[in-house]
Amino acid sequence: MAEAVCRPRAGGGRSRPRGAGRASATAPRRYRWAAVPPVALLGLFFLYPLGLVVQQSLHPDTGGTSFRAYAGVFASASFRDALGTTVWIALASTLGCLVLGFLLALVIAFVPFPGARAVARFADVYLSFPSFLITLALLFLYGTTGIIGSFPFLATPWGVLLAEVTYFTPFVMRPLLAAFSQVDTAQIEAASSLGARAPRIVARVILPEALPALAAGGSLVLVLCLNEFGIVLFTGAKGVTTLPMLVYSKAILESDYPGACVVAVVNVLISVGLYGLYRLVSRRAGA
Amino acid sequence: MSSGIRFDSVSVAYGGNVVLDSLDLTVEPGEVMALLGPSGSGKTTALRAVAGFVRPVSGRVFLGERDVTDLPPYRRGIGMVVQQYALFPHLRVADNVAFGLRARRTARAEVRQRVAEALEMTGMTAYARRHPRELSGGQQQRVAIARALAIRPGVLLLDEPLSALDARLRSGMLAELARLHRELPDVSILYVTHDQVEALTLADRIAVMDRARLRACGTPAELYRAPADEFTASFVGGANLLPVTVGSGGVDFAGVPVKVDTAGVAAGARATLCVRPHAVGLGEGPNRLVGTVTEVQWRGATHRLYVAVGGQVVMADLRELRDPPGFGDDVALHFAPEDAVLLPAGVSRG
């Protein structure tokens, strides 16, 4: 029925004379079927498993529906430790990335040196590297049989922090470099002729204009750090447990599937919440 | 606060490309000097050398008695206003104006007082709490001027300050700038522009620049009445530049004898006769030229005639004619000998 009503409107040409706006508004309708395969794939390979995870977290092995698994996990010290570790490492890494990324982007954008553009390009390429590669490099340098020597801190949260800051900093630099390219050099010159030296110009002219980009890059890095698995697995595996690590150990090592699913759900909720924040911020930044 | 600017053989080059070629120029304390020239003539480079944003490859820049060539911009104490305002978008008008004072760590009470003073002077007091994006172009430029004046500079650099404004606003701002200068008689102003009207209106003296070099420097009246070369004549005020051969007591233009002061030019030499279009009259008179009208432009208060005389086009600006000649009509033109100036022939482009 609905189809019969729709067809004359879309194809009957009655709306055609109303102008281009109408025509362009109806054009995508014809290709709506094109959305079916991706949505189906998304449903099959992402939403369905996600649903299973949520379902599993509510159905203990003993049968029935209950929040017992939640109560059990929330009560356990290992979960609370992992949550705390995850959050502080993610926050500290984000802060480190923001500071380091801001300084590096500042130098690349405003200090003329040969190869500045190449360095900016390299930051782009860096984004495509797998995260464990950086960790592996750090292990080669500072690990138990490292080139520079054995530094036990790699297996501590500080090692994870170092690796995450190293790997995620370019994610902050990217939006910052874009923001810096928009800064009007005439403003910097005006500030300079008004008597402001470099630190004041950075703090009062450049930083305020880069704030939206900093917020966007920072929240992206925060989400990525919360979910980081590879880096933690390679560096801190023995001493550091984050939520993704906890999921892994519960599911694979302890075969506690409901427990693993509960932790996963918590992780997903935190990520989705932060992603919402990221979208909000990046939309305001115009990114 | 040091006032006055002196360029001592200042040259600026990027790579091998000379953009300012040994400029010698002095701006007296309290003087308004216009740097007038087409784009690429080096006028903005000269201004930026004073501000400290370009380093001369040779020569020195002085502010008053102080050699500032090696000083960074923030230690020169110069007020600068540019075409695109360059206000800080996240700061309110009052904070924009206070920026320079805060950078100098001026006491808070004095900052407030001097911001109020600068806003008052530019008529922007009512807008102190606004952000730049909430202001029109003219208002933004006033804020930029207030911001530059708040630090009480001895030297004010204006880089095409009115070019981003529309024509009506521009003449209003021109009057404003003239008033500001009367209120601040000690401030030297270097005013970069490509607009001869702005230069003639505002400047005590005009420096005409072309292709990285200073071509002429003098009061607007000197440059207008007795230009030194063809470029200056055509760039300041517009002019008929007619090729002539010098005779005794006059010149020969397209076979017509023309009376003009030929002092200092050898007979038989080629020269260029410079006559302002508004000095050319229609009808009989001294120095009569006969030709054919090739174009008539009505400009409201005036008519401009283009008249072909012996293969050359002579422009005449006439007070609005009740009965203007038409295309193809034969007309007689004339001009007084004292309204014509003889220039050296064709050493520069027209």
Chai-1 contact restraints between the chains, C-beta under 6 A:
chainA,res_idxA,chainB,res_idxB,connection_type,confidence,min_distance_angstrom,max_distance_angstrom,comment,restraint_id
A,A186,B,V82,contact,1.0,0.0,6.0,A-B,restraint_1
A,A186,B,Q84,contact,1.0,0.0,6.0,A-B,restraint_2
A,A186,B,A86,contact,1.0,0.0,6.0,A-B,restraint_3
A,Q187,B,A86,contact,1.0,0.0,6.0,A-B,restraint_4
A,E189,B,F53,contact,1.0,0.0,6.0,A-B,restraint_5
A,A190,B,A86,contact,1.0,0.0,6.0,A-B,restraint_6
A,S192,B,P73,contact,1.0,0.0,6.0,A-B,restraint_7
A,S192,B,Y74,contact,1.0,0.0,6.0,A-B,restraint_8
A,S193,B,A51,contact,1.0,0.0,6.0,A-B,restraint_9
A,S193,B,P73,contact,1.0,0.0,6.0,A-B,restraint_10
A,S193,B,I78,contact,1.0,0.0,6.0,A-B,restraint_11
A,S193,B,M80,contact,1.0,0.0,6.0,A-B,restraint_12
A,L194,B,F99,contact,1.0,0.0,6.0,A-B,restraint_13
A,L194,B,G100,contact,1.0,0.0,6.0,A-B,restraint_14
A,L194,B,A103,contact,1.0,0.0,6.0,A-B,restraint_15
A,G195,B,Y74,contact,1.0,0.0,6.0,A-B,restraint_16
A,G195,B,G100,contact,1.0,0.0,6.0,A-B,restraint_17
A,G195,B,A103,contact,1.0,0.0,6.0,A-B,restraint_18
A,G195,B,R104,contact,1.0,0.0,6.0,A-B,restraint_19
A,A196,B,A103,contact,1.0,0.0,6.0,A-B,restraint_20
A,R197,B,Y74,contact,1.0,0.0,6.0,A-B,restraint_21
A,R200,B,A103,contact,1.0,0.0,6.0,A-B,restraint_22
A,V205,B,F88,contact,1.0,0.0,6.0,A-B,restraint_23
A,P208,B,H90,contact,1.0,0.0,6.0,A-B,restraint_24
